[in-house]
Amino acid sequence: MKLPRIRIAIALATLVVTSSGCGLINRIRAKNELNEAASAYRDAHFEEAERRSRRALALDPTNKTAPLFIARIVHRQFKKGVNTPENLAKARDAIELYKKIIQTDPKNEEAFKAIADLYGALNEDDKQREWILQRATDKENIDDAKRAEAYIILATKDWHCSNDITELPANKTTIVDPKTNQGTPSYRKPKEGKDFEAVKLCVTRGLEEIEKAIQIVPNSEPAWAVKTSLLLEASKRAEMEGKMDEKARLDKQEKDAQQHTNDLSEANRKKKEEEEAKKAATPPAG
């Protein structure tokens, strides 16, 4: 009477072992496919590399390397500055592939940076800004240092937006003191109204972004350096509008921010020297 139960148990055990064995075999085969994909990628055989990577993912859907391989391969085929429909489609395909990686691994740095770079290469500045801002505001998944870094990136872009206009020869002159022979820059409002509106927007937004970065990481040297540069842009804007009292106030803020940046730089330098000295004084293990 017990024989059927024994047979059932043996059958179940065999099924488990077989299923486990198939899973193991597929994982091994997937790994081999990825090795071949890497070799093909190095030789610039991108179609083969992509085919093998997709085959690896089909064999082992839990493999975390295969999706990144596929995204990298598609990304690699995109040529910046080539505006053919086929080439632009490669960039957008790569973006979607990287986004799928972010869905399961929100902290993936490679995927985040690749998407930001691709939006920049496509000249889709609004989408790039939205993408970076999404990381800056993601308190649930992204740590404070990375969130602050995202705000710094945005603020730096806004500094470029303003500086590229204020430093144009048409908007900047140098007044030379005949006694000292020292030159002092002077700024005037751009002839194009849209250019001045861009300066105002970028400076205001940039200062807001950098303050958020400093709120998150108060002693960030890069953040204070960018704040210093943005305050200088704000001073230029005030001069362009003839608001010299405001310019004087902003010049003082810029000077204070520069001093704070210098203090942070010096503190970081000393800290690094102390760490290196401590490391050098530590006897090697063994």
LINMO-V506328 format. One record per helix or strand. SS is the DSSP state (A for helix, B for strand). FROM is the first residue (numbers start at 1). LEN is the number of residues. If there is no record, write none. Layout:
BEGIN
ss:SS from:FROM len:LEN
ss:SS from:FROM len:LEN
END
This chain:
BEGIN
ss:A from:3 len:40
ss:A from:46 len:14
ss:A from:64 len:14
ss:A from:85 len:20
ss:A from:109 len:13
ss:A from:125 len:12
ss:A from:144 len:23
ss:B from:172 len:5
ss:B from:183 len:5
ss:A from:193 len:24
ss:A from:221 len:20
ss:A from:244 len:38
END
